[in-house]
Amino acid sequence: MENIKLKNTFNFHSHKIINEIEKSLIEVDNTGLEELVQQILLGQRIFIAGLGRTGLIMRCFAMRLMHLGFNVNIVGDVTSPSLNEKDLLLIGSGSGETSSLVSISSIAKKIGAKIILFTINRSSSIGQLASLKLCIPGVSPKLKNNTKHKSLQPMGSLFEQSLF
């Protein structure tokens, strides 16, 4: 009997979570996605940055880009070269306020690199430095006024899953 209850609970919650992700992805700006693709196709070096769970999602994206033949580096890895003005920096940060990523973005801006941010918070500190912001609706415990979207999932899971 308990297995049936667990199965029903799993089915109910998984359906709700899939619906949350679908609603989030529908709201992503297609124009921004097209610009992202154009920037990636320019052939410059691509640098990827993110921390925590979002950082892991960004690393997955870096690996996919590498498999497609792009020159990709993870910011902070020991083999990563220095960023220059011809490079593209892709940052994943739900809040857009992670201090180390704000610092990296500030340095990249001074160098003249193109910065693209994946975020919930368009007006964040990193958002103000980025040339392109791809907003992915979600929830973050770091954003106090983020009340438009709700999620069954803990912390930033909706953003992270939608980013993936």
Phi and psi in radians as a Rosetta constraint file:
Dihedral C 1 N 2 CA 2 C 2 CIRCULARHARMONIC -1.155 0.35
Dihedral N 2 CA 2 C 2 N 3 CIRCULARHARMONIC -0.617 0.35
Dihedral C 2 N 3 CA 3 C 3 CIRCULARHARMONIC -1.073 0.35
Dihedral N 3 CA 3 C 3 N 4 CIRCULARHARMONIC -0.664 0.35
Dihedral C 3 N 4 CA 4 C 4 CIRCULARHARMONIC -1.155 0.35
Dihedral N 4 CA 4 C 4 N 5 CIRCULARHARMONIC -0.750 0.35
Dihedral C 4 N 5 CA 5 C 5 CIRCULARHARMONIC -1.114 0.35
Dihedral N 5 CA 5 C 5 N 6 CIRCULARHARMONIC -0.764 0.35
Dihedral C 5 N 6 CA 6 C 6 CIRCULARHARMONIC -1.086 0.35
Dihedral N 6 CA 6 C 6 N 7 CIRCULARHARMONIC -0.756 0.35
Dihedral C 6 N 7 CA 7 C 7 CIRCULARHARMONIC -1.084 0.35
Dihedral N 7 CA 7 C 7 N 8 CIRCULARHARMONIC -0.798 0.35
Dihedral C 7 N 8 CA 8 C 8 CIRCULARHARMONIC -1.100 0.35
Dihedral N 8 CA 8 C 8 N 9 CIRCULARHARMONIC -0.711 0.35
Dihedral C 8 N 9 CA 9 C 9 CIRCULARHARMONIC -1.132 0.35
Dihedral N 9 CA 9 C 9 N 10 CIRCULARHARMONIC -0.767 0.35
Dihedral C 9 N 10 CA 10 C 10 CIRCULARHARMONIC -1.067 0.35
Dihedral N 10 CA 10 C 10 N 11 CIRCULARHARMONIC -0.836 0.35
Dihedral C 10 N 11 CA 11 C 11 CIRCULARHARMONIC -1.048 0.35
Dihedral N 11 CA 11 C 11 N 12 CIRCULARHARMONIC -0.762 0.35
Dihedral C 11 N 12 CA 12 C 12 CIRCULARHARMONIC -1.068 0.35
Dihedral N 12 CA 12 C 12 N 13 CIRCULARHARMONIC -0.890 0.35
Dihedral C 12 N 13 CA 13 C 13 CIRCULARHARMONIC -1.222 0.35
Dihedral N 13 CA 13 C 13 N 14 CIRCULARHARMONIC -0.689 0.35
Dihedral C 13 N 14 CA 14 C 14 CIRCULARHARMONIC -1.125 0.35
Dihedral N 14 CA 14 C 14 N 15 CIRCULARHARMONIC -0.668 0.35
Dihedral C 14 N 15 CA 15 C 15 CIRCULARHARMONIC -1.092 0.35
Dihedral N 15 CA 15 C 15 N 16 CIRCULARHARMONIC -0.790 0.35
Dihedral C 15 N 16 CA 16 C 16 CIRCULARHARMONIC -1.071 0.35
Dihedral N 16 CA 16 C 16 N 17 CIRCULARHARMONIC -0.751 0.35
Dihedral C 16 N 17 CA 17 C 17 CIRCULARHARMONIC -1.148 0.35
Dihedral N 17 CA 17 C 17 N 18 CIRCULARHARMONIC -0.758 0.35
Dihedral C 17 N 18 CA 18 C 18 CIRCULARHARMONIC -1.061 0.35
Dihedral N 18 CA 18 C 18 N 19 CIRCULARHARMONIC -0.699 0.35
Dihedral C 18 N 19 CA 19 C 19 CIRCULARHARMONIC -1.116 0.35
Dihedral N 19 CA 19 C 19 N 20 CIRCULARHARMONIC -0.693 0.35
Dihedral C 19 N 20 CA 20 C 20 CIRCULARHARMONIC -1.053 0.35
Dihedral N 20 CA 20 C 20 N 21 CIRCULARHARMONIC -0.809 0.35
Dihedral C 20 N 21 CA 21 C 21 CIRCULARHARMONIC -1.100 0.35
Dihedral N 21 CA 21 C 21 N 22 CIRCULARHARMONIC -0.766 0.35
Dihedral C 21 N 22 CA 22 C 22 CIRCULARHARMONIC -1.045 0.35
Dihedral N 22 CA 22 C 22 N 23 CIRCULARHARMONIC -0.802 0.35
Dihedral C 22 N 23 CA 23 C 23 CIRCULARHARMONIC -1.084 0.35
Dihedral N 23 CA 23 C 23 N 24 CIRCULARHARMONIC -0.678 0.35
Dihedral C 23 N 24 CA 24 C 24 CIRCULARHARMONIC -1.119 0.35
Dihedral N 24 CA 24 C 24 N 25 CIRCULARHARMONIC -0.832 0.35
Dihedral C 24 N 25 CA 25 C 25 CIRCULARHARMONIC -1.179 0.35
Dihedral N 25 CA 25 C 25 N 26 CIRCULARHARMONIC -0.565 0.35
Dihedral C 25 N 26 CA 26 C 26 CIRCULARHARMONIC -1.085 0.35
Dihedral N 26 CA 26 C 26 N 27 CIRCULARHARMONIC -0.529 0.35
Dihedral C 26 N 27 CA 27 C 27 CIRCULARHARMONIC -1.457 0.35
Dihedral N 27 CA 27 C 27 N 28 CIRCULARHARMONIC -0.130 0.35
Dihedral C 27 N 28 CA 28 C 28 CIRCULARHARMONIC -1.216 0.35
Dihedral N 28 CA 28 C 28 N 29 CIRCULARHARMONIC 2.365 0.35
Dihedral C 28 N 29 CA 29 C 29 CIRCULARHARMONIC -1.265 0.35
Dihedral N 29 CA 29 C 29 N 30 CIRCULARHARMONIC 1.996 0.35
Dihedral C 29 N 30 CA 30 C 30 CIRCULARHARMONIC -1.092 0.35
Dihedral N 30 CA 30 C 30 N 31 CIRCULARHARMONIC -0.595 0.35
Dihedral C 30 N 31 CA 31 C 31 CIRCULARHARMONIC -1.073 0.35
Dihedral N 31 CA 31 C 31 N 32 CIRCULARHARMONIC -0.751 0.35
Dihedral C 31 N 32 CA 32 C 32 CIRCULARHARMONIC -1.104 0.35
Dihedral N 32 CA 32 C 32 N 33 CIRCULARHARMONIC -0.680 0.35
Dihedral C 32 N 33 CA 33 C 33 CIRCULARHARMONIC -1.129 0.35
Dihedral N 33 CA 33 C 33 N 34 CIRCULARHARMONIC -0.698 0.35
Dihedral C 33 N 34 CA 34 C 34 CIRCULARHARMONIC -1.112 0.35
Dihedral N 34 CA 34 C 34 N 35 CIRCULARHARMONIC -0.727 0.35
Dihedral C 34 N 35 CA 35 C 35 CIRCULARHARMONIC -1.133 0.35
Dihedral N 35 CA 35 C 35 N 36 CIRCULARHARMONIC -0.701 0.35
Dihedral C 35 N 36 CA 36 C 36 CIRCULARHARMONIC -0.985 0.35
Dihedral N 36 CA 36 C 36 N 37 CIRCULARHARMONIC -0.858 0.35
Dihedral C 36 N 37 CA 37 C 37 CIRCULARHARMONIC -1.047 0.35
Dihedral N 37 CA 37 C 37 N 38 CIRCULARHARMONIC -0.770 0.35
Dihedral C 37 N 38 CA 38 C 38 CIRCULARHARMONIC -1.065 0.35
Dihedral N 38 CA 38 C 38 N 39 CIRCULARHARMONIC -0.726 0.35
Dihedral C 38 N 39 CA 39 C 39 CIRCULARHARMONIC -1.122 0.35
Dihedral N 39 CA 39 C 39 N 40 CIRCULARHARMONIC -0.738 0.35
Dihedral C 39 N 40 CA 40 C 40 CIRCULARHARMONIC -1.117 0.35
Dihedral N 40 CA 40 C 40 N 41 CIRCULARHARMONIC -0.677 0.35
Dihedral C 40 N 41 CA 41 C 41 CIRCULARHARMONIC -1.287 0.35
Dihedral N 41 CA 41 C 41 N 42 CIRCULARHARMONIC -0.184 0.35
Dihedral C 41 N 42 CA 42 C 42 CIRCULARHARMONIC -1.135 0.35
Dihedral N 42 CA 42 C 42 N 43 CIRCULARHARMONIC -0.323 0.35
Dihedral C 42 N 43 CA 43 C 43 CIRCULARHARMONIC 1.576 0.35
Dihedral N 43 CA 43 C 43 N 44 CIRCULARHARMONIC 0.036 0.35
Dihedral C 43 N 44 CA 44 C 44 CIRCULARHARMONIC -1.299 0.35
Dihedral N 44 CA 44 C 44 N 45 CIRCULARHARMONIC 2.963 0.35
Dihedral C 44 N 45 CA 45 C 45 CIRCULARHARMONIC -1.184 0.35
Dihedral N 45 CA 45 C 45 N 46 CIRCULARHARMONIC 2.523 0.35
Dihedral C 45 N 46 CA 46 C 46 CIRCULARHARMONIC -2.009 0.35
Dihedral N 46 CA 46 C 46 N 47 CIRCULARHARMONIC 2.248 0.35
Dihedral C 46 N 47 CA 47 C 47 CIRCULARHARMONIC -1.976 0.35
Dihedral N 47 CA 47 C 47 N 48 CIRCULARHARMONIC 2.380 0.35
Dihedral C 47 N 48 CA 48 C 48 CIRCULARHARMONIC -2.031 0.35
Dihedral N 48 CA 48 C 48 N 49 CIRCULARHARMONIC 2.335 0.35
Dihedral C 48 N 49 CA 49 C 49 CIRCULARHARMONIC -2.412 0.35
Dihedral N 49 CA 49 C 49 N 50 CIRCULARHARMONIC 2.538 0.35
Dihedral C 49 N 50 CA 50 C 50 CIRCULARHARMONIC 3.055 0.35
Dihedral N 50 CA 50 C 50 N 51 CIRCULARHARMONIC 2.756 0.35
Dihedral C 50 N 51 CA 51 C 51 CIRCULARHARMONIC -2.194 0.35
Dihedral N 51 CA 51 C 51 N 52 CIRCULARHARMONIC 2.806 0.35
Dihedral C 51 N 52 CA 52 C 52 CIRCULARHARMONIC 1.074 0.35
Dihedral N 52 CA 52 C 52 N 53 CIRCULARHARMONIC -2.502 0.35
Dihedral C 52 N 53 CA 53 C 53 CIRCULARHARMONIC -1.116 0.35
Dihedral N 53 CA 53 C 53 N 54 CIRCULARHARMONIC -0.683 0.35
Dihedral C 53 N 54 CA 54 C 54 CIRCULARHARMONIC -1.097 0.35
Dihedral N 54 CA 54 C 54 N 55 CIRCULARHARMONIC -0.667 0.35
Dihedral C 54 N 55 CA 55 C 55 CIRCULARHARMONIC -1.076 0.35
Dihedral N 55 CA 55 C 55 N 56 CIRCULARHARMONIC -0.660 0.35
Dihedral C 55 N 56 CA 56 C 56 CIRCULARHARMONIC -1.140 0.35
Dihedral N 56 CA 56 C 56 N 57 CIRCULARHARMONIC -0.698 0.35
Dihedral C 56 N 57 CA 57 C 57 CIRCULARHARMONIC -1.104 0.35
Dihedral N 57 CA 57 C 57 N 58 CIRCULARHARMONIC -0.734 0.35
Dihedral C 57 N 58 CA 58 C 58 CIRCULARHARMONIC -1.120 0.35
Dihedral N 58 CA 58 C 58 N 59 CIRCULARHARMONIC -0.645 0.35
Dihedral C 58 N 59 CA 59 C 59 CIRCULARHARMONIC -1.127 0.35
Dihedral N 59 CA 59 C 59 N 60 CIRCULARHARMONIC -0.651 0.35
Dihedral C 59 N 60 CA 60 C 60 CIRCULARHARMONIC -1.047 0.35
Dihedral N 60 CA 60 C 60 N 61 CIRCULARHARMONIC -0.757 0.35
Dihedral C 60 N 61 CA 61 C 61 CIRCULARHARMONIC -1.120 0.35
Dihedral N 61 CA 61 C 61 N 62 CIRCULARHARMONIC -0.724 0.35
Dihedral C 61 N 62 CA 62 C 62 CIRCULARHARMONIC -1.029 0.35
Dihedral N 62 CA 62 C 62 N 63 CIRCULARHARMONIC -0.748 0.35
Dihedral C 62 N 63 CA 63 C 63 CIRCULARHARMONIC -1.129 0.35
Dihedral N 63 CA 63 C 63 N 64 CIRCULARHARMONIC -0.708 0.35
Dihedral C 63 N 64 CA 64 C 64 CIRCULARHARMONIC -1.096 0.35
Dihedral N 64 CA 64 C 64 N 65 CIRCULARHARMONIC -0.759 0.35
Dihedral C 64 N 65 CA 65 C 65 CIRCULARHARMONIC -1.092 0.35
Dihedral N 65 CA 65 C 65 N 66 CIRCULARHARMONIC -0.721 0.35
Dihedral C 65 N 66 CA 66 C 66 CIRCULARHARMONIC -1.079 0.35
Dihedral N 66 CA 66 C 66 N 67 CIRCULARHARMONIC -0.745 0.35
Dihedral C 66 N 67 CA 67 C 67 CIRCULARHARMONIC -1.122 0.35
Dihedral N 67 CA 67 C 67 N 68 CIRCULARHARMONIC -0.445 0.35
Dihedral C 67 N 68 CA 68 C 68 CIRCULARHARMONIC -1.477 0.35
Dihedral N 68 CA 68 C 68 N 69 CIRCULARHARMONIC -0.015 0.35
Dihedral C 68 N 69 CA 69 C 69 CIRCULARHARMONIC 1.719 0.35
Dihedral N 69 CA 69 C 69 N 70 CIRCULARHARMONIC 0.128 0.35
Dihedral C 69 N 70 CA 70 C 70 CIRCULARHARMONIC -1.449 0.35
Dihedral N 70 CA 70 C 70 N 71 CIRCULARHARMONIC 2.668 0.35
Dihedral C 70 N 71 CA 71 C 71 CIRCULARHARMONIC -1.479 0.35
Dihedral N 71 CA 71 C 71 N 72 CIRCULARHARMONIC 1.765 0.35
Dihedral C 71 N 72 CA 72 C 72 CIRCULARHARMONIC -2.096 0.35
Dihedral N 72 CA 72 C 72 N 73 CIRCULARHARMONIC 2.431 0.35
Dihedral C 72 N 73 CA 73 C 73 CIRCULARHARMONIC -2.324 0.35
Dihedral N 73 CA 73 C 73 N 74 CIRCULARHARMONIC 2.557 0.35
Dihedral C 73 N 74 CA 74 C 74 CIRCULARHARMONIC -1.707 0.35
Dihedral N 74 CA 74 C 74 N 75 CIRCULARHARMONIC 2.123 0.35
Dihedral C 74 N 75 CA 75 C 75 CIRCULARHARMONIC -1.036 0.35
Dihedral N 75 CA 75 C 75 N 76 CIRCULARHARMONIC 2.253 0.35
Dihedral C 75 N 76 CA 76 C 76 CIRCULARHARMONIC 1.706 0.35
Dihedral N 76 CA 76 C 76 N 77 CIRCULARHARMONIC -0.286 0.35
Dihedral C 76 N 77 CA 77 C 77 CIRCULARHARMONIC -1.220 0.35
Dihedral N 77 CA 77 C 77 N 78 CIRCULARHARMONIC 2.604 0.35
Dihedral C 77 N 78 CA 78 C 78 CIRCULARHARMONIC -1.122 0.35
Dihedral N 78 CA 78 C 78 N 79 CIRCULARHARMONIC -0.406 0.35
Dihedral C 78 N 79 CA 79 C 79 CIRCULARHARMONIC -1.700 0.35
Dihedral N 79 CA 79 C 79 N 80 CIRCULARHARMONIC 0.060 0.35
Dihedral C 79 N 80 CA 80 C 80 CIRCULARHARMONIC -1.322 0.35
Dihedral N 80 CA 80 C 80 N 81 CIRCULARHARMONIC 2.236 0.35
Dihedral C 80 N 81 CA 81 C 81 CIRCULARHARMONIC -1.303 0.35
Dihedral N 81 CA 81 C 81 N 82 CIRCULARHARMONIC 3.058 0.35
Dihedral C 81 N 82 CA 82 C 82 CIRCULARHARMONIC -1.288 0.35
Dihedral N 82 CA 82 C 82 N 83 CIRCULARHARMONIC 2.524 0.35
Dihedral C 82 N 83 CA 83 C 83 CIRCULARHARMONIC -1.306 0.35
Dihedral N 83 CA 83 C 83 N 84 CIRCULARHARMONIC 2.512 0.35
Dihedral C 83 N 84 CA 84 C 84 CIRCULARHARMONIC -2.321 0.35
Dihedral N 84 CA 84 C 84 N 85 CIRCULARHARMONIC 3.133 0.35
Dihedral C 84 N 85 CA 85 C 85 CIRCULARHARMONIC -1.158 0.35
Dihedral N 85 CA 85 C 85 N 86 CIRCULARHARMONIC -0.271 0.35
Dihedral C 85 N 86 CA 86 C 86 CIRCULARHARMONIC -1.579 0.35
Dihedral N 86 CA 86 C 86 N 87 CIRCULARHARMONIC -0.089 0.35
Dihedral C 86 N 87 CA 87 C 87 CIRCULARHARMONIC -1.544 0.35
Dihedral N 87 CA 87 C 87 N 88 CIRCULARHARMONIC 2.840 0.35
Dihedral C 87 N 88 CA 88 C 88 CIRCULARHARMONIC -2.001 0.35
Dihedral N 88 CA 88 C 88 N 89 CIRCULARHARMONIC 2.209 0.35
Dihedral C 88 N 89 CA 89 C 89 CIRCULARHARMONIC -1.927 0.35
Dihedral N 89 CA 89 C 89 N 90 CIRCULARHARMONIC 2.067 0.35
Dihedral C 89 N 90 CA 90 C 90 CIRCULARHARMONIC -1.830 0.35
Dihedral N 90 CA 90 C 90 N 91 CIRCULARHARMONIC 2.116 0.35
Dihedral C 90 N 91 CA 91 C 91 CIRCULARHARMONIC -2.078 0.35
Dihedral N 91 CA 91 C 91 N 92 CIRCULARHARMONIC 2.344 0.35
Dihedral C 91 N 92 CA 92 C 92 CIRCULARHARMONIC -1.898 0.35
Dihedral N 92 CA 92 C 92 N 93 CIRCULARHARMONIC 2.101 0.35
Dihedral C 92 N 93 CA 93 C 93 CIRCULARHARMONIC -2.725 0.35
Dihedral N 93 CA 93 C 93 N 94 CIRCULARHARMONIC 1.929 0.35
Dihedral C 93 N 94 CA 94 C 94 CIRCULARHARMONIC -0.975 0.35
Dihedral N 94 CA 94 C 94 N 95 CIRCULARHARMONIC -0.874 0.35
Dihedral C 94 N 95 CA 95 C 95 CIRCULARHARMONIC -1.389 0.35
Dihedral N 95 CA 95 C 95 N 96 CIRCULARHARMONIC -0.501 0.35
Dihedral C 95 N 96 CA 96 C 96 CIRCULARHARMONIC 1.279 0.35
Dihedral N 96 CA 96 C 96 N 97 CIRCULARHARMONIC 0.238 0.35
Dihedral C 96 N 97 CA 97 C 97 CIRCULARHARMONIC -2.172 0.35
Dihedral N 97 CA 97 C 97 N 98 CIRCULARHARMONIC 0.107 0.35
Dihedral C 97 N 98 CA 98 C 98 CIRCULARHARMONIC -1.077 0.35
Dihedral N 98 CA 98 C 98 N 99 CIRCULARHARMONIC 2.097 0.35
Dihedral C 98 N 99 CA 99 C 99 CIRCULARHARMONIC -1.005 0.35
Dihedral N 99 CA 99 C 99 N 100 CIRCULARHARMONIC -0.747 0.35
Dihedral C 99 N 100 CA 100 C 100 CIRCULARHARMONIC -1.176 0.35
Dihedral N 100 CA 100 C 100 N 101 CIRCULARHARMONIC -0.595 0.35
Dihedral C 100 N 101 CA 101 C 101 CIRCULARHARMONIC -1.291 0.35
Dihedral N 101 CA 101 C 101 N 102 CIRCULARHARMONIC -0.567 0.35
Dihedral C 101 N 102 CA 102 C 102 CIRCULARHARMONIC -1.089 0.35
Dihedral N 102 CA 102 C 102 N 103 CIRCULARHARMONIC -0.765 0.35
Dihedral C 102 N 103 CA 103 C 103 CIRCULARHARMONIC -1.084 0.35
Dihedral N 103 CA 103 C 103 N 104 CIRCULARHARMONIC -0.811 0.35
Dihedral C 103 N 104 CA 104 C 104 CIRCULARHARMONIC -1.045 0.35
Dihedral N 104 CA 104 C 104 N 105 CIRCULARHARMONIC -0.748 0.35
Dihedral C 104 N 105 CA 105 C 105 CIRCULARHARMONIC -1.119 0.35
Dihedral N 105 CA 105 C 105 N 106 CIRCULARHARMONIC -0.715 0.35
Dihedral C 105 N 106 CA 106 C 106 CIRCULARHARMONIC -1.088 0.35
Dihedral N 106 CA 106 C 106 N 107 CIRCULARHARMONIC -0.757 0.35
Dihedral C 106 N 107 CA 107 C 107 CIRCULARHARMONIC -1.139 0.35
Dihedral N 107 CA 107 C 107 N 108 CIRCULARHARMONIC -0.764 0.35
Dihedral C 107 N 108 CA 108 C 108 CIRCULARHARMONIC -1.071 0.35
Dihedral N 108 CA 108 C 108 N 109 CIRCULARHARMONIC -0.701 0.35
Dihedral C 108 N 109 CA 109 C 109 CIRCULARHARMONIC -1.092 0.35
Dihedral N 109 CA 109 C 109 N 110 CIRCULARHARMONIC -0.776 0.35
Dihedral C 109 N 110 CA 110 C 110 CIRCULARHARMONIC -1.098 0.35
Dihedral N 110 CA 110 C 110 N 111 CIRCULARHARMONIC -0.640 0.35
Dihedral C 110 N 111 CA 111 C 111 CIRCULARHARMONIC -1.241 0.35
Dihedral N 111 CA 111 C 111 N 112 CIRCULARHARMONIC -0.533 0.35
Dihedral C 111 N 112 CA 112 C 112 CIRCULARHARMONIC 1.797 0.35
Dihedral N 112 CA 112 C 112 N 113 CIRCULARHARMONIC 0.193 0.35
Dihedral C 112 N 113 CA 113 C 113 CIRCULARHARMONIC -1.238 0.35
Dihedral N 113 CA 113 C 113 N 114 CIRCULARHARMONIC 2.669 0.35
Dihedral C 113 N 114 CA 114 C 114 CIRCULARHARMONIC -1.414 0.35
Dihedral N 114 CA 114 C 114 N 115 CIRCULARHARMONIC 2.279 0.35
Dihedral C 114 N 115 CA 115 C 115 CIRCULARHARMONIC -2.005 0.35
Dihedral N 115 CA 115 C 115 N 116 CIRCULARHARMONIC 2.225 0.35
Dihedral C 115 N 116 CA 116 C 116 CIRCULARHARMONIC -2.113 0.35
Dihedral N 116 CA 116 C 116 N 117 CIRCULARHARMONIC 2.234 0.35
Dihedral C 116 N 117 CA 117 C 117 CIRCULARHARMONIC -1.988 0.35
Dihedral N 117 CA 117 C 117 N 118 CIRCULARHARMONIC 2.280 0.35
Dihedral C 117 N 118 CA 118 C 118 CIRCULARHARMONIC -1.744 0.35
Dihedral N 118 CA 118 C 118 N 119 CIRCULARHARMONIC 2.101 0.35
Dihedral C 118 N 119 CA 119 C 119 CIRCULARHARMONIC -2.734 0.35
Dihedral N 119 CA 119 C 119 N 120 CIRCULARHARMONIC 2.948 0.35
Dihedral C 119 N 120 CA 120 C 120 CIRCULARHARMONIC -1.608 0.35
Dihedral N 120 CA 120 C 120 N 121 CIRCULARHARMONIC -0.557 0.35
Dihedral C 120 N 121 CA 121 C 121 CIRCULARHARMONIC -1.878 0.35
Dihedral N 121 CA 121 C 121 N 122 CIRCULARHARMONIC 1.553 0.35
Dihedral C 121 N 122 CA 122 C 122 CIRCULARHARMONIC -0.971 0.35
Dihedral N 122 CA 122 C 122 N 123 CIRCULARHARMONIC -0.645 0.35
Dihedral C 122 N 123 CA 123 C 123 CIRCULARHARMONIC -1.625 0.35
Dihedral N 123 CA 123 C 123 N 124 CIRCULARHARMONIC 0.311 0.35
Dihedral C 123 N 124 CA 124 C 124 CIRCULARHARMONIC -1.189 0.35
Dihedral N 124 CA 124 C 124 N 125 CIRCULARHARMONIC 3.024 0.35
Dihedral C 124 N 125 CA 125 C 125 CIRCULARHARMONIC -1.030 0.35
Dihedral N 125 CA 125 C 125 N 126 CIRCULARHARMONIC -0.789 0.35
Dihedral C 125 N 126 CA 126 C 126 CIRCULARHARMONIC -1.208 0.35
Dihedral N 126 CA 126 C 126 N 127 CIRCULARHARMONIC -0.650 0.35
Dihedral C 126 N 127 CA 127 C 127 CIRCULARHARMONIC -1.011 0.35
Dihedral N 127 CA 127 C 127 N 128 CIRCULARHARMONIC -0.620 0.35
Dihedral C 127 N 128 CA 128 C 128 CIRCULARHARMONIC -1.230 0.35
Dihedral N 128 CA 128 C 128 N 129 CIRCULARHARMONIC -0.390 0.35
Dihedral C 128 N 129 CA 129 C 129 CIRCULARHARMONIC -1.623 0.35
Dihedral N 129 CA 129 C 129 N 130 CIRCULARHARMONIC -0.398 0.35
Dihedral C 129 N 130 CA 130 C 130 CIRCULARHARMONIC -1.352 0.35
Dihedral N 130 CA 130 C 130 N 131 CIRCULARHARMONIC 2.536 0.35
Dihedral C 130 N 131 CA 131 C 131 CIRCULARHARMONIC -1.472 0.35
Dihedral N 131 CA 131 C 131 N 132 CIRCULARHARMONIC -0.375 0.35
Dihedral C 131 N 132 CA 132 C 132 CIRCULARHARMONIC -2.472 0.35
Dihedral N 132 CA 132 C 132 N 133 CIRCULARHARMONIC 2.313 0.35
Dihedral C 132 N 133 CA 133 C 133 CIRCULARHARMONIC -2.079 0.35
Dihedral N 133 CA 133 C 133 N 134 CIRCULARHARMONIC 2.109 0.35
Dihedral C 133 N 134 CA 134 C 134 CIRCULARHARMONIC -1.788 0.35
Dihedral N 134 CA 134 C 134 N 135 CIRCULARHARMONIC 1.816 0.35
Dihedral C 134 N 135 CA 135 C 135 CIRCULARHARMONIC -1.525 0.35
Dihedral N 135 CA 135 C 135 N 136 CIRCULARHARMONIC 2.198 0.35
Dihedral C 135 N 136 CA 136 C 136 CIRCULARHARMONIC -2.034 0.35
Dihedral N 136 CA 136 C 136 N 137 CIRCULARHARMONIC 1.928 0.35
Dihedral C 136 N 137 CA 137 C 137 CIRCULARHARMONIC -0.993 0.35
Dihedral N 137 CA 137 C 137 N 138 CIRCULARHARMONIC 2.467 0.35
Dihedral C 137 N 138 CA 138 C 138 CIRCULARHARMONIC -3.093 0.35
Dihedral N 138 CA 138 C 138 N 139 CIRCULARHARMONIC -2.924 0.35
Dihedral C 138 N 139 CA 139 C 139 CIRCULARHARMONIC -2.197 0.35
Dihedral N 139 CA 139 C 139 N 140 CIRCULARHARMONIC 2.464 0.35
Dihedral C 139 N 140 CA 140 C 140 CIRCULARHARMONIC -2.451 0.35
Dihedral N 140 CA 140 C 140 N 141 CIRCULARHARMONIC 2.339 0.35
Dihedral C 140 N 141 CA 141 C 141 CIRCULARHARMONIC -1.158 0.35
Dihedral N 141 CA 141 C 141 N 142 CIRCULARHARMONIC -0.285 0.35
Dihedral C 141 N 142 CA 142 C 142 CIRCULARHARMONIC -1.402 0.35
Dihedral N 142 CA 142 C 142 N 143 CIRCULARHARMONIC -0.225 0.35
Dihedral C 142 N 143 CA 143 C 143 CIRCULARHARMONIC -1.866 0.35
Dihedral N 143 CA 143 C 143 N 144 CIRCULARHARMONIC 1.882 0.35
Dihedral C 143 N 144 CA 144 C 144 CIRCULARHARMONIC -1.264 0.35
Dihedral N 144 CA 144 C 144 N 145 CIRCULARHARMONIC -0.550 0.35
Dihedral C 144 N 145 CA 145 C 145 CIRCULARHARMONIC -1.778 0.35
Dihedral N 145 CA 145 C 145 N 146 CIRCULARHARMONIC 0.369 0.35
Dihedral C 145 N 146 CA 146 C 146 CIRCULARHARMONIC -1.561 0.35
Dihedral N 146 CA 146 C 146 N 147 CIRCULARHARMONIC 1.313 0.35
Dihedral C 146 N 147 CA 147 C 147 CIRCULARHARMONIC -1.830 0.35
Dihedral N 147 CA 147 C 147 N 148 CIRCULARHARMONIC -0.121 0.35
Dihedral C 147 N 148 CA 148 C 148 CIRCULARHARMONIC -1.130 0.35
Dihedral N 148 CA 148 C 148 N 149 CIRCULARHARMONIC -0.718 0.35
Dihedral C 148 N 149 CA 149 C 149 CIRCULARHARMONIC -1.864 0.35
Dihedral N 149 CA 149 C 149 N 150 CIRCULARHARMONIC 2.472 0.35
Dihedral C 149 N 150 CA 150 C 150 CIRCULARHARMONIC -2.097 0.35
Dihedral N 150 CA 150 C 150 N 151 CIRCULARHARMONIC 2.721 0.35
Dihedral C 150 N 151 CA 151 C 151 CIRCULARHARMONIC -2.575 0.35
Dihedral N 151 CA 151 C 151 N 152 CIRCULARHARMONIC 2.495 0.35
Dihedral C 151 N 152 CA 152 C 152 CIRCULARHARMONIC -1.196 0.35
Dihedral N 152 CA 152 C 152 N 153 CIRCULARHARMONIC -0.438 0.35
Dihedral C 152 N 153 CA 153 C 153 CIRCULARHARMONIC -1.471 0.35
Dihedral N 153 CA 153 C 153 N 154 CIRCULARHARMONIC 2.683 0.35
Dihedral C 153 N 154 CA 154 C 154 CIRCULARHARMONIC -1.324 0.35
Dihedral N 154 CA 154 C 154 N 155 CIRCULARHARMONIC 2.694 0.35
Dihedral C 154 N 155 CA 155 C 155 CIRCULARHARMONIC 0.812 0.35
Dihedral N 155 CA 155 C 155 N 156 CIRCULARHARMONIC -2.260 0.35
Dihedral C 155 N 156 CA 156 C 156 CIRCULARHARMONIC -1.690 0.35
Dihedral N 156 CA 156 C 156 N 157 CIRCULARHARMONIC 0.416 0.35
Dihedral C 156 N 157 CA 157 C 157 CIRCULARHARMONIC -1.009 0.35
Dihedral N 157 CA 157 C 157 N 158 CIRCULARHARMONIC -0.712 0.35
Dihedral C 157 N 158 CA 158 C 158 CIRCULARHARMONIC -1.083 0.35
Dihedral N 158 CA 158 C 158 N 159 CIRCULARHARMONIC -0.794 0.35
Dihedral C 158 N 159 CA 159 C 159 CIRCULARHARMONIC -1.062 0.35
Dihedral N 159 CA 159 C 159 N 160 CIRCULARHARMONIC -0.832 0.35
Dihedral C 159 N 160 CA 160 C 160 CIRCULARHARMONIC -1.089 0.35
Dihedral N 160 CA 160 C 160 N 161 CIRCULARHARMONIC -0.765 0.35
Dihedral C 160 N 161 CA 161 C 161 CIRCULARHARMONIC -1.174 0.35
Dihedral N 161 CA 161 C 161 N 162 CIRCULARHARMONIC -0.676 0.35
Dihedral C 161 N 162 CA 162 C 162 CIRCULARHARMONIC -1.201 0.35
Dihedral N 162 CA 162 C 162 N 163 CIRCULARHARMONIC -0.665 0.35
Dihedral C 162 N 163 CA 163 C 163 CIRCULARHARMONIC -1.080 0.35
Dihedral N 163 CA 163 C 163 N 164 CIRCULARHARMONIC -0.742 0.35
